[in-house]
Amino acid sequence: MQRIGLEFGYAVRSLARSPGFTAVAVSTLALGIGAHTAIFSVVDWLILRPLPVAAPEELHFLAFPDGGGNLDLQFSHAELREIRDGTREIASHAAGIVFGGVAGGQPGPDGLTVDGETRPAQTAFVSGDFFPMLGISPHLGRLILPVEGAVPDADPVVVLSYRYWESRFAGDPSVVGKKAAVNGRPVTIVGVGPRGFLGVTPIMEMEAYLPLGMISVDTGSADLVTNPRARALTVVLRLEGGGHLDRAQASLGLLGRRLLEETPRRTTTSALRAVPLRPPGIVTGSNPLPRLAGLLLTLGGVVLLLASLNVANLALVRALGRQREWAVRSALGAPRSALVRQLLAETLLLALAGGASGIVVSRFACDLLSRVPAPGQLVLAPDLHFDARTLAWTVASAFAVGLFVGLVPALRVSRTPLGGRLHDGGRSATDGRQRLRAVLVAAQVAGSLTLLVAAGLFVRSLRGAQRAELGFDPQGVVNLTLDPHQIGYGPAAGLAFYRDALERVRALPGVQSASLARSVPLQDNLSGDGVFVPGRPTPAGQSPPSITYDAVSTGYFATMGIPVLQGRDLAESDGEEGARVAVVNEAMAARLWPAGDAVGRTFVRSSDPRRAVRVVGVVGNTRLWSLSGPWEPAFYVPLAQAYSPAATLQARTGLGPDAIVREARRAVASLASTMPVLNVCTMTRALHGMNGLLLFELAAGVGAGLSALGLVLALIGVYGVMAYAVSQRTREIGIRMALGARPRQLLEAVGRHALVVVASGIVLGLLGALAVSTLIGDFLVDVTPTDPLTYAAAALLLAGVALLAALVPARRATRVDPTVALRCE
């Protein structure tokens, strides 16, 4: 231990004598380790970090796979009771299977009024066994009790999340016991949840919890409690011990078939499944999170490798320049193992210093990512804090980098005969050493090209998404989300408020048209409903297709710039008591009535099977769920016939949006002074949400940042190896110039070496980019993972910039004075 202390002490003094090398090495490693740690923090938040609950590995979601890779995650209140009873029955008959509880919950954005001020809160209505099953305790007060929530509209209590309590009430403990209102319904704040608990999903944060029986506060009706076909609950169960999962799945499959016999649903399989909570299973369709995590870690690993190669090159140069020192120490009796340990001690110190600095870099990057605004009304919880797992990852990365960086010069020193170095003055430019440095630089070029190709694909994908045909005109449209339900308005009062608000906004100067819509394209609150045509029976074992719909007011298509192709627009006469009507888009018309005669036809919705809906018009297709893929079938119904508590008021104007927003706020306040006005933005800004451009912009931004960092590291490597090669060939260059060599010949001779290194790196980089492209394909729009233009452009850019970096030391070689070069010998 004393010897190790002495070696590390000598390493500190040695690095202090080379402040330039130390500063460059630590800075390079800080960037590489910092970027890698920041990416790990994101992956940790999304996938790896367990929930702050008791035995989180035992928690599972329940779902019906539909046979197409999607998961049906919604259950009714009656089904929740059946599942609770069924799991108890399974546990009593199946040895080794113990269910530690079953709980259900339903999220809903609502308005929380305290002291006369209404603010939105992402709420969760949960069953009474929700918190006991999770095994968590309150920070203040109490949580929802097991006996609460069983009776509709009973138990008017609310529990706040810790972060919501801190942000809105500044951590005031006197809030417990305070009277409040949720959507105008009186409740009592009875507690504050534990610190760090954000809900059972890793992305969306729940800010307030109410008993499940209070669901009418959110929906305006207790139908979800009493209707066995009203499915809106997510069910979570605990399988104690985590064992016997296969046997539990088989038993759940039998339970699932029983549920489907009682209340059939749209699904092609009866295999009720328990889906692990981590990695997040509450993702419909093919879960993209593991693939996204793999892609992020791969790109971050490439950056870390580039930083390591760069410092390894610097360490090799420094080691070759210290060979006379090694020779003296060897002559004085120091074994080679001591020299190798010395080099490893120095590089480990560099890596640890780089890791410590990288933590600062990663925190800065994580702070930037945490400030990304949440789209729509979702409350995102990017909890990218630095915990013990992230610290362990950083230390492990720094230790691995230190060993790798130290291994390169250590192996060279261990194989180099040191006896002759006392006589030759330290000249050490052998071909073997040059080849090693060239290999390292070629690897840097390869890694940089891999990052450039990935960034190029993401940027081209972003441009493709930006140029995507929307089907509507977002320019000049302003959005304001209103929710009369949050201040206690029922459907009748809400519709009256919407009519008055729309009339006043339409009368504002500069407003060309105005309308209301339950959902805005490419946002997070779109809905679907089963649709079938009378006279066309659904095949046995299949469910009617689910088609996206929206509830809109008159003037919606004019406001959004959607053309009416056949029939008519929705009219004011299409009221609540009138015949059910709808306007369909081209995709729905082509799907259900391919002969082109959709106007006048009827269809039936699964949610209202007793009343047929008559098609009165056909409009153009619009992007609703995503910016890519085929056009989605959709239909539009009058808002008066499908009242929505929350709706977006949209106004098209030729003036600046600020003036319209200000006047629209005044118009709303004149009707209801406490009405919250949410998500105020232009329609062009709304396109940057989660289903729009946000993910493409994040991918392009992260990819561009990582590729820029990789490019800088590669250029430093190319410049360094060429500068060192020229310095080692000073005597040769002087002799050749003394014998009459022209500068152009010397430039070609020096540049040829750089060309070989860069070309080798580009070939390896193209192969690496092809390998990484298998992870990128699922996140691209309008560009293939093997797009030849992107690969060629990235290769040419890197080749040009790298050769330009090599040109500086090469040109310096042509200006060597032969007499000075020979005198140095």
N, C-alpha and C positions, 0 to 999 in steps of 0.2 A: 504493500500500500504506500509506503514511503517513497519507493522508486517511482510509482505512478504519479505521486504528487510532484516529485522533482521533474519528471518528464513534462507534465502539464505546465509547471512553472516555467520551464525553459521554453515551451511552446508559446506561452504568453509573451515572453521577452522577445522571442524570434519574430512573432507577428507584429509586435510593437515597433521593431526595427524596419518593417516594410509597411508603412501606413497606407501607401497607395494601393498595393496589392490587397491588403486587408480590407480597405474600404470598398474596393470594387467587388471583391469576392462576397463580402457580407451583403452588400446592396443587391447583387445578382441573386443570391440565395434568398434574400428577403422577398424579392418579387416572385420568385418561383414558388417558394413555400407558402407565401401569403395567398397567392392565387389558388394554389392547390387546397389550402385550408379553408378558404372562403367557399369553394365549390363543395368541399366535404360538409361544411355547415349546412348548405342547402339540402344535400342528400340526407344528412342526419335528420333535419327537420321533417322532410317529406316521408322518409321510409324507416330509418333506423331507430330514432329516439322513441323509447317506450313512453306510454302515457303515464302521468303521475298518479296512478291508481294502484290498488293492491293487485299483485300478480297479473300484470297487463297481458302476458302471453296467453292467458286463459280466456280472453275475451274474443268473441266472434260475432259477425253480423250473420243474420239469416237471410237467405235469398233463394229464389227459384231461377235457375238458369233456363233461358228460353230456347236453348239449342243453337242460337246464332252468335254466341259469344257474349251476349248481354245478360245482365242480372236484373231480375225483378225484385226490388228491395222493399216494396211497400206492402203493408198488411193493414187489415181493419182492426178495430178494437175487439170485435168478436174473435177474430183469428188470434190476436194476442192472448186472449183468455184461453183459447183452445191450445195454443202452444205451451202456455204456462202449465196447464193441466197435463198435457201430453208428455212434457219433459219430466214431470214428477212421476208419471206412470212408467216411463222408460227407465228412470233411475231406480224405481222399486223392483223392476223385473230383470234388469241387465246388470250383472255384477261388474264392478269396476267403472261404471259410467255414472258420474255424479255431476249434475247440473247445479251450479251454485247460484242460480237465479236467472230470470228472464225479465227484461225491461223493454219498454217501447217509448219512442219519442217522436215528435214532429216539430221541425223548425218553422218559424214564421216571422218575418220582419214586422214589428209592431211599434206603436208609439207609447213611451213611458212618460207620464206626466207627474212631476213632483214640484210642489210649490208653484203651481200655475204655469210651469214651463214644460212643453212637450218636446221630447227628443226621440229619434228613432233608436230602437234596440233590437238586435238580432236575438229573438227569443226561442226557447225550446220548451215545448209542453211535454212533460215526462211523467211516466207512471211512478207510483209511490215507492217501488222497489228499485228505482234507478240509482239513487245515491248509495243505498245500502249494498247493492250488488257491486258497485265500483269500489266500495271500501274506503271512501274519503270522508274527511271531517270538515266542518265549516271553519272559516277563519273568524267569523263573528256570528253570533246568533245561532240559528239552526238551519238545517236543510229541509227539503220536502220530506214529510213523514210517510212511512209505508201505508198508513190508513188514509192518506189524502189522495184525491184524484179519482176515486172509484165512482163517485156520484156526480152527474153532470151539473156544472155551474156551482158546485160547492167548493169550499176551501179556497177563498180568494186571497192567496198569498203569493209572493214572488221572492226569489232568491237571486241576488245579483252576483255576477262574476267578479273576481278580484280586480281585474283590469278595468272593467266598466265602473266599478265602485271608486277606484282611484282616479280615473280620468274625469268622471262627471261630478263626484262628490268629494274629491280631494282626500280620500281616505278618512272621511269623518265617521267615527263609530256611532254617532247618535242617529245615523240614518236607519239603523235597525229599530223596527217598531213604528216607523213613520208611515203615514197614510200616503198612498199614491194612486194612480189610475193607469190601466193598460187599455188603450183604445177607448178611453172614457169609462171603463168599468172599474169601480173602486177595488183596490187591493191593499195589502199591508206588506211592507218589506220586512221579512222575518230573518234574513241572514245574508251573509256574504260567503261565497265559495272559497275554497282553498287557493292559495297563490300558486300560479303555474298551471292550473287546470283550465283549459280553453274549450273543452268539449271532447267528443269521441272521434272527431276527424282531425287530421293534421293541418287542414287548410282553413276551414271556416270556423270562426270563433263565435261561441254562444255567449251572449252578454247578460241574459236574464232567463230564469227557469220558473215555470209555473206548473201546477198539477195538471195532469192530462185531462181531467174533467172540466178544466176551464178553457177547453179548446174553442168554445163558442166566442170567447174574447177575440180570437183571431179570425174565425170564419163567419161569425155572426149567427151561427146555428149550431145546435147540438147534434146535427145529423151524423157527423163523423163518429160520434160516440154510439149512436143507436142503429145506424144503417150498416148491416153486415157486409155490404158490397162497397162501402166507402173506404178505400184503401189509401192511407196517407202516412202510416206509421213506419218507422225504421225499428227493427227489433234486434236487440243485442242480448246474447246469452253468455254465461260463463260455464266453461267445461273445466271443472276443477281437476288439478293435477296435470292437465294438458295431455294426458294419455288416452288410449283407446279411441282416438279420433275417428279411425276407420269404422269401428263398431258404432260409434255415435252417429256417423254419417248415414249408415245403413238404417238405424232406428229413425233418424230424422226423415229419411226418404219415405218410410211407412207413414209417418205423421203427415208429410206433405201430401201424399195421395188421399189421405182422409180429409185434409183441408180442401183439396180440389173437388172432391165429391160433394162437399157441402156447399161451397161457393166457387164455381169454376172461374178461371182467369185466362188471360191471353198468355199461354205458355205451351211449349211443345214437350215439356218434360215435367214429371211430378217429383223429381229428385230435389227435395228441399235440402239445401246445403248450408253448412256452417263455414263462413268465409273468414279467414284470420283478419283481425283488425289491423295488424301490422305485418307486412307492408299493407298500406291502406287498401281494403277490399271494397269500400263504398265508392266504387268507380264503375259505372255501367260500361259495357263493351269491353274490348281488350284493354286491360289496364296499362296505360302508357308510362306510369311512374317508374317501374323497374328499368325499362329501356332508356328513359330519360336520365335516370341516375347513372346507368352504365355509360351513356354518352358523355355526361358531364365529368365523371371521374376519369374517363379516357382522355378527354381534352385537357383536363387539369394535370393528369399524369404526364402528358407530352410536354406541357410547359415546365413542369418540375424537372423532367429529363433534360430539357434544353438548358435550364439553369445549371444543372449538375455537370453537363458536358462542358459548358463554358468555364466553370470554375475548375474542372478537372484539367482543362487545357492550360489555364493560368497556373495551376499548381504544378503541372508538368514542366512548364517553362521555368518556374521558380526553382524547382528541384534540379533541373539541368544546370541552372546558373550557380547552384551551390555544390557542385560536385567536388570542387577543390576543398570546400569545408568538410564534405563527407570523407574525402581521402585523408585529410589531416586527422579527423576523429578515428578513422579506421586504423591509421598508422599508430595512433596512441593507444590502441587496444580495444576500441569500441566494436562490438560485434554488429553484423548486419541487422540482426533482429532489433537492436537498440535504435538503429537509424530508421528502420521501418516503423517502429513504435513511435518515434519522434514525429515522423510525417503524419501518421494516423492521429496522433494527439493534436497536431496543428489543424488538420482538416476537421476533426470533430469539434474543436473549439470554434472554427469558422461556421460550421453547420449549426451549432447551438446558438451562436450569435445571430446567424441568419434566421433561425427559427424564431428566436425572441423578437427580432424585427419583423418577421413575417406575420406574427400575431397582430402587430399593430396594423400592417397592411391589410390583413384579412378582416379585422374589425371595421376598418374604413370601408372596404368593399361591401361587407354585410350591412353596414348602415345605409349605404346607397341602395342596396336591394330592398331593404326594409321600408324605404320611403316610396317604393313604387305604389302609386295610388290604386286602391281596390276598385275594380269596375262595378258598375251598377250599384245595387243595394247590398251586395255581399260585404261581410266584415271579415277580411282576410287576416290571418294571424301568422305572418312570417317571423316566427320566434327563432331568430338566428343567434341565440346567445352562446357564449363560449363556456362550455361545460367540461367536465372531466374527460368525457369521451373525445371531444375535439382536442383537448390538450394532449391526451395520449396519442391521438393520430398525428398531431404536429410534432411531438417529440420523436415518435417512431419514424416519421418522414425525415426529420433532421438527422437522426442517427443513421438511417439508411443512406442519405445523401453524403454524410460525412465519411462513411466507410467507402462508398463508391468513389468519391473525389480523392480520398487518400490512397485508394488501392492502385490507381493509375501510376502516380509517381513512385509509390512504394515498390510495385513490381519492377519498375524500370531501375530503381536504385539497387534492388536485390539481385538484378541480373547483370549489372554493369561492373566490370573490373575497375577498382578504384586506385590501384597502385600507381598506374601511369599518370593519374591526374595531377600529381605533385610536380611533374616535369613539363606537361604541355600547357600549363597556365589555365586550364579549364575549358579549352575548346571541346565542344561535345556535339557537334552537328552531324551525327551519323545518319545514314539513310533510314535505319530502323526507327530512330526516334522521330524523324520527319514523317515516316509513314504512320506511326501511331497518332501523331497530332493531326495528320490529314484524315485519318479514319474518324477521329472525334469530331472534326469540323464537318465532315460529310454527314455524320449522324445528326449534327445540329441542323444542317440544311434540310435533311429529310424530315425531321420533326417540324421545322418551321413550315415546310411545304404542306405537310399534313394539316396544320392549323389554318394555313391560307386557303386551302381547298375547302375545308369545312366552313370557314367564314364566308368564302365566296358563294357556296351553295346556300347558306342562310341569307345572305344579302340578296341573291337573285330570287330566293323564295319570297322575301319581303317585298321586292319589287313586283313579283307576280301577284302577291296578295293585294298590293296597293292598286294594281291595274285591273283587278278582278271586276267583272261586270256585276254590279249590285242589283240592277233592276229598279232602283229608285235614285233620286237626286238628293244627296245630303247637303248640298250647298245652300246656305241661307236659312236653314231650319234650326230652331232653338227648342230644346227639350226642358220641361220642368215637371218633375214627378210630384203628384199630389196624392194624399191618402186621407180622405175624410174619416175613414174608419179609426185612425189614430186619435181622433178627438171625439169619438163616440157616435159618429153619424151612422145610421142604419142605411139600408139600400135606398129607401125612398128619399131620405134627406140627402144622401150622397148623389143620387141622380139629379136632384134639383140643384144642388151646389154645382155639379159639373155643367149643367145647362146654363146657369147664370155666369159661371166663370168663362165658358166658351163664348158666350154672347159678348161679354165685356172685352175679352182679348181680341176678338174679331173686329171690334170697333176701334181698336187702337190705331193711331196714325202709323203708316208704314207696314202694317200687317196685310199681306196679300191673301193669306188663307190660314185657318187654324182648325185644329181637330184634336181629338182625344184617342188614345190607344191603350189597351191593357198592356201590351208588350211592344217594345221597340226592337226592330231587327238587330240580330247579333248580340242581344243581351241575354241575361241569365234567367228570365222569368217567362219564357215561352212555354206553351202547353200543347198537349196533343189529346185527341179523342178518337175512339174507335168509330169507323164510318162504314156503313154498308148500304147498298142500293136495294130498294124493295124489288122483289122478284128475282134477285140473284142470291140464292142461299149460300152461306159461307160453307166451304167444304168441311166435312166432319173432321174433328181434331184440330181445326185451325180457328183462329180468331180474326175478326175483321181488322183490316189495316188501320194503324194509328196514324192520323194525319194532323199536322200542326194547324192550330187555329188561333185567331186573334179576335178580340172584341174591340170595335172601333166606332167612332162617331161619324156623322156625315162630314164630308170634306176631307176625309183621311187620304184618299188617293190623290187628290189635288195637292194637298200639303206635301206629301211624300214624292210627288212626281211619278206616280205609277199609272200607266195608261189603262183606261177602261177599253177593252177590245170588243166586247160584245155585251148586249143588254144595257143595264143601267147601274148607277152607283146606289149605295144605300141612301135612304131618304128619311126625313124626319117622321114620316108616317109609319115607318117600321118601328113601332113602339113596343112597349112591354106586353101589351095585351093583343097586339096584332099577330098575324100569321108569321111563323118562323121562316126567315129568309136568310140567304147567304150569298156572298160573292166569292167565287172560286178563282184560283189562278190557273194559268195554262197547264201546268204540270198535273194538277188534280183533274182538270177537265179531260186531258188526254188519257189519264189513267183509268177514270171511271166511265167516261163516255168518249171513246176513241173516234166515233163517227163525227165528232165536232158539233154536236147538238146539245151542249150542256145547259144552255139557258132554258128554263122551264122545267127541267128535270128535278127530281127530289132525291134526297138521301136521308138516312136516319143516323143519329149520333148515339153511341153506346150510353152516354150519360143521360140521355133523354129519349129512350126508345119509343115512347108513346106518341111523339109528335114528329112528323116529317118536316124536313127543311127544304124549301124551294129555292133553286138557284135563279137569281135575278140578273147576274152579270158575270163576266169573265174578265180578269185583269192580267197584266203581265206578271211574269215570275220575278221574285225577289230573293235575295240571299237572307235566310232567316237564322240558321244554326251555325253556319260556317261560311268561309269565303271560297271554299273549293268543293269539288264534287258535283254531282248532278243537281239540277234544280229540285227543291223539296216541294211536294204537293202541299197546298195550304188553302184554307178558306177563312173568310172574314164574316163575322156576324155583328149585328148592331149592338152597341154597348148597352142600350136600354133592354135588350133581350138576354144579355149575359153580363150582368153588373159585376164589376170588379172593384173591390175596395180601394185599390191603388191603381192609378192610371197616369199616363204621361201626357201632359198638354204640350202640343207641338204647334209652333207658329212659323210660317214662312214669311220672310221679310227681305227687302232689298237694302235695309238699313243695317247699322252695326248691331250685333247681338246684345251689347250691354244696355242700350237704351230700351230695347224690347223687354229684356229680362226685368229691368227696374220697373217699367210700367206694368208688366204682368204681375209682379209681386204685389204692387199696390192694388191691382184689381182683385187679386186673391184675398189680400188682407182686408179689403173693404167688405168682403162677404163673410170671412171668418178670420178674425184677428189671430187666433192661435193655430191656424192651419199650418203644419210644417210643409215647406217647399224643399224638396230633396233633389239631388242629382241634377243640378242646373248646369247644362252644358249645351254646346252646339251639337248637331247631328254628326258633323265631321269628327268632333272630339269623341263622340260616343262610339265611333267605329274602332277606337283604340282599346276596346274592352277585351275581356278574356276570350270571347268567341270571335273577336275581330282581329285586329292587328297586334294586340299586346304581346302574345307569345312569339309572333314573328319578329317584333321589334326587340324583345329581350334576347331571342336567339341570335339575331344579327348583331346586337350590341355586345353580348358576351363573346360571341365568336370573333368579332372584329377586335375586341380588346385583347383576347388571348393571342390572336394571330399577330397583332402589332407587337406584343411583348415577345413572342417567339421570333419575329423578324428581327427585332433589335438584338436579341441574344445571338441569333445566327450571324448577323453582320459583325458583331463584336468578335465572334469566333473566327470568321473569315479574315477580318482585318488583322487579328492577333497572329494567326498562323502565318499569314503572308509577311507581316512585319518581322516576325521572328526568323522566317526563312531567309529573308533578305539580309538581316543582320548577321546570320551565320555564314552567308555567302559573300561577305564583303571582300575577302581576300581574292576569291575566285573572280568576282566581278572586276576588281581592280586589274588583275592580270589580263583578263580578256579585253578590257578597254585599252590597256597599254599595248596590246598586240593588234589594235585597230578595229575592235568590234564597234559597230554603230549602235546608238541608243535604241533604234527600232529593234535590232536583233536581241538586245538585252531585254527589252520590254516583252518581246514575244517569248523568250525563254522563261522569264519569271511568270508571265501570265499563263503560260501553258500549264504550269503546275496548278494554278488556281482553277483553271478551266476543268481539269480532270477532277479535282476535289468537288467542285460545285456540281458538275455533271453526274458524278457518282451519287451525291446526295439527292439530286433531283429524281434520279431513277428509283432510289430507295423510298423517297418521299411519295412518289406516285403510287407505289405499291402499298405504302402505309395508308394513304388517303383512300384507296380502294377498299382496304380492310375496314377503315372507320366508317365508310359510306354505308355499310350494312346497318349501322346504328342510327344513321341520319335520315334514312328514307321515309320513315313514318312522320317526320316533322317538316316535310317539304311540300310546297305548292308550286305547280307550274314549272318544275325543274326536276330532272331525274338525278339520283345520287351519283351517277357516272357521267354527268353532263360534260362532254368533251371541251366545250368552250371555257368552262370554269377551270378545268384542269390545265388547259393550255395557257390561259391567262395567268393563273397562279404560278405556273412553272416559269413563264417568261418574265414575270415581275420579279420573282426571287432570283432568277439567273442574272437579270440585268443589275439589280441592286447589289447582289453579292459580288459580281465581277467589278462593279464600280468601287466597292469597298476594297477589293484586291488591287485596283489600279493605283491607289495612293502609295502604298509601299513599293509597287512595281516601278512607278515613275521616279520614286526616290532613288531606286537602284541605278537608274540611268544617269543620275547626277553625282555619282560617286567619283571623287578625285583619285586617280590611280596611285599617285604618290602618297596620299594620305592612307589609302587602303593598305599599301605595301609597308608603309612605315609602322602601322599598327602591329605587324607581324614581327 
